[in-house]
Amino acid sequence: MKKILVIGSVGQIGSELTLELRKIYGNDHVVAAGRKTKPSEKLLNSGPFEVVEVTDIDSIRSVVEKHNIDAIINMAAILSATGEENPSLAWNVNMNGLYNCLEVARKYEMKQVLVPSSIAVFGPETPRINTPQETILKPTTMYGVTKVSGELLGDYYVRRYGLDVRGLRYPGIISYETLPGGGTTDYAVAIYYDAVKYGKYTCFVKEDTRLPMMYMPDCLKATIDLMQADFANLKHHCDFNVGAMAFSVGEMVDSIRKFIPGFKIEYKPDHRQNIADSWPDSVDDTAARKEWGWEPKYDLDAMTEDMLTNIRKKLNV
Ligand code: SER
């Protein structure tokens, strides 16, 4: 049985992934860790919580020893937009944090490390449509630079030390439980909140901006399916493309109007437009489908309906 440490458990993906893993492996087998952000009651009440600073290797080590951890999921990261405001912070958290996780995992001979990557590994020179698994990786953001380096570093630990390291290139993740923070794809969550709260949204990227996206239930499924895949079947390790949906903001607006007919949208592109323009429209995820059976469930309208219903419940409107 694995005893998993989820670093970054207070974030958008970590908060839901931790609860899902607790359902599968048992509450005490999944230790949530975070920095200063206050964890939700759900997270605190359902199992152990520890403060870990991912850039401080000793803080990881002491929690690993205390709980006999044999697998680490490192969800702590500075995302693309914040990373451009503070590139050195992004490097420190994303690279030194990852290096610390891998080193602790190697020294304690852990069973597995999960290292998330992102569509941010791609750049303006990458083929944009149905972006292949093996392609040009020349990102223009510090976030992307750290994600390419993270994939290479993870693969290095597999080859050099035989450590089981896995990772997938998340597209923009859409969810209602915990807000994303500091990413370029944050508009795809904010649009639903503002649709419910105000019936209108001012979008920081243009109407025809099209990016690969995924709804949280598919994100959890992808992550857990990859974790549970037979290592012997994996030819790739830390860099799986995973597709689910790809749509423009205009198409999101059309989908929202099926449920909120009067929904209004305004476009005021800012610096994040350049980042969005450097990422693909859609990705080819044949490797993930073949090597560990990846298959997404949600399409745009199914997600829109579910998002709006759950945000209304959450906000009591
Ligand atoms: N959601 C991330 C971002 O926008 C991409 O991985 O930075």
Residues whose N, C-alpha, C, O or C-beta is under 5 A from the ligand:
A	BS01	LIG	L79 S80 A81 S118 I119 A120 Y170 P171 G172 I173 G182 G183 T184 T185
